[in-house]
Amino acid sequence: MCTSILQIAKDGSHILARTMDWHVMRSMPLFSPRGYQWQSLFDNRVHTNRYALIGGGGPHDHELDVSDGVNEKGLSVQKLTFANGSQLVDTPTPGLVQLAPFEFSFYLLGNYGSVAEIEAHLDEIQLMSGRLAANSIGDSELHFAVVDRTGRTVVIEPTHFPMKVRENPLGVVTNSKDFERQLARLGQYVNYTDDFEAGTVPLNTPRVTTGRFSGKPVPSGSYTPGGRFVRAAYYKERADLPADETEGVISAWHLLDSVTVPKSHNYRPTYSVYRAATCSESLTYYFQPYNRLDVVRLRLKPEMLDRTEPKFYPIKNELTVTELN
């Protein structure tokens, strides 16, 4: 379970924020260099990344498991649980790239600079079940939120192959498999613009509703995927537009408050183990594990592009405060 929210600031900054809902905390900020070679768990094939990137994740066998991040071209990608929605491939097609589903976000960040580039090569990639895998990969069900510096924001879902991108000017993603049904349900709480209804929303449109909420119900506090989707979109559409990256991150964090799942092990196994955000323009990664109330920041600086080895940034997952006496 996870929730993704895109904020578009008045100055053109794109801030893609998310909660990572899981049963255990395994991620930390990291850096992956240009030319990084890694080995897919599906078939042991070696891949070489074109681009440097920063994000959240950790080492995983002979590769990196990256759940979210931004690369040097400003492409931001997140992976989110896609319960009962994936139709993974059992038998590989010769000549195509086969990946374990959890590797897809890292592959996109390492090899593409825009949504258009991904779209042009998406039919070359298959996300595989574990049936013929060389190693144990499970059958993880995931879908992927993507935004680039142009402002094009899409969802990629392995519901059929070749995969397709699904335009998502709303900029909100949770975990349900029927995106159209979620939009229809959200329509009970908001009034969509004519452009949104017609599928003609211009790039970098920060809102896709009219702003008229009179007579509409208020979303419930449910932590179900559908409940979080409605709540995230509803409050995003009502919130003030941020002026810049700083205001965008602040706004995103307050919007995430409405969908952050607390620890409640008597009732649910997962909680929001961390929250994170990327900015496509400044190449910045913001990260906050559950037990911290402050945010750490990692920037992809020009001098880092000459590095040849990945780097991990372990941080304490504990309460950090500023003492006044």
Helices and strands as residue ranges (DSSP letters): E 2-8, E 14-22, E 28-32, E 37-39, E 46-48, E 53-60, E 63-71, E 76-81, E 97-99, G 101-103, H 104-111, H 115-121, G 122-124, E 125-127, E 142-147, E 153-156, E 165-167, E 172-173, H 179-186, H 194-198, H 225-238, H 245-257, E 271-279, E 284-289, E 296-299, G 302-306, E 311-312
